[in-house]
Amino acid sequence: MKKTVFFISFLISTIGAYAQGNGLQGINDAANMVTSYFDPATKLIYAIGAVVGLIGGVKVYSKFSSGDPDTSKTAASWFGACIFLIVAATILRSFFL
């Protein structure tokens, strides 16, 4: 009976020791996976900024051509959105990497 209890306790302690060794490796792998997503995400944000810029440019041009007095407000908001996307992508990249 004592041999069986000793064997079971030894087996349980060995399984626990194996489980603890892989924790650090798992955290390092997760960190590497997260940082590997930043380059494609940054390029995606730049692409979205380009599309928003083109759409905003067409919108400002159409308002300017029609003689709308609200053109400067639309141009300022469009320009601010483009700058925000570029700055946000750069800051997030430098903050997390």
C-alpha positions as CSV (number, residue, x, y, z in Angstrom):
1,M,0.0,0.0,0.0
2,K,2.8,2.4,0.9
3,K,4.5,1.6,-2.4
4,T,1.4,2.4,-4.4
5,V,0.9,5.7,-2.6
6,F,4.5,6.7,-3.1
7,F,4.4,5.8,-6.8
8,I,1.2,7.8,-7.4
9,S,2.6,10.8,-5.5
10,F,5.9,10.6,-7.4
11,L,3.9,10.4,-10.7
12,I,1.8,13.4,-9.9
13,S,4.8,15.5,-8.9
14,T,6.7,14.6,-12.1
15,I,3.7,15.6,-14.2
16,G,3.6,19.0,-12.4
17,A,7.3,19.5,-13.0
18,Y,6.8,19.0,-16.8
19,A,3.9,21.3,-16.9
20,Q,5.8,24.2,-15.3
21,G,8.7,24.0,-17.7
22,N,6.7,24.9,-20.8
23,G,5.0,28.0,-19.4
24,L,7.9,30.4,-20.2
25,Q,8.2,29.0,-23.7
26,G,4.5,29.5,-24.2
27,I,4.6,33.1,-23.1
28,N,7.6,33.8,-25.4
29,D,5.8,32.1,-28.3
30,A,2.7,34.2,-27.7
31,A,4.7,37.4,-27.5
32,N,6.5,36.6,-30.8
33,M,3.1,35.8,-32.5
34,V,1.6,39.1,-31.3
35,T,4.6,41.2,-32.5
36,S,4.6,39.4,-35.9
37,Y,1.1,40.8,-36.5
38,F,2.2,44.5,-36.2
39,D,3.8,44.8,-39.7
40,P,0.7,43.6,-41.6
41,A,-1.6,45.6,-39.3
42,T,0.4,48.8,-39.8
43,K,0.3,48.3,-43.6
44,L,-3.5,47.7,-43.3
45,I,-3.9,51.0,-41.4
46,Y,-1.9,52.8,-44.0
47,A,-4.0,51.3,-46.8
48,I,-7.2,52.4,-45.0
49,G,-5.7,55.9,-44.6
50,A,-5.1,56.0,-48.3
51,V,-8.6,55.0,-49.2
52,V,-10.1,57.5,-46.7
53,G,-7.8,60.2,-48.1
54,L,-8.9,59.5,-51.7
55,I,-12.6,59.5,-50.7
56,G,-12.2,62.7,-48.6
57,G,-10.3,64.4,-51.5
58,V,-13.1,63.6,-53.9
59,K,-15.7,64.9,-51.3
60,V,-13.7,68.1,-50.8
61,Y,-13.4,68.6,-54.5
62,S,-17.1,68.1,-55.1
63,K,-17.9,70.6,-52.4
64,F,-15.4,73.1,-53.7
65,S,-16.7,72.7,-57.3
66,S,-20.3,73.3,-56.2
67,G,-19.4,76.4,-54.3
68,D,-20.4,75.1,-50.9
69,P,-19.3,77.5,-48.1
70,D,-18.6,74.6,-45.8
71,T,-15.6,73.4,-47.8
72,S,-12.9,74.4,-45.3
73,K,-14.5,72.5,-42.5
74,T,-14.8,69.4,-44.6
75,A,-11.1,69.7,-45.7
76,A,-9.9,70.2,-42.2
77,S,-11.8,67.1,-40.9
78,W,-10.5,65.0,-43.8
79,F,-6.9,66.1,-43.3
80,G,-7.2,65.5,-39.5
81,A,-8.5,62.0,-40.1
82,C,-5.6,61.1,-42.4
83,I,-3.0,62.5,-39.9
84,F,-4.7,60.6,-37.1
85,L,-4.5,57.3,-38.9
86,I,-0.8,57.8,-39.7
87,V,0.2,58.9,-36.2
88,A,-1.9,56.2,-34.5
89,A,-0.2,53.5,-36.6
90,T,3.2,54.9,-35.8
91,I,2.6,55.3,-32.1
92,L,1.1,51.9,-31.7
93,R,4.0,50.3,-33.5
94,S,6.6,52.1,-31.4
95,F,4.7,51.4,-28.2
96,F,4.3,47.7,-28.6
97,L,7.5,46.9,-30.4
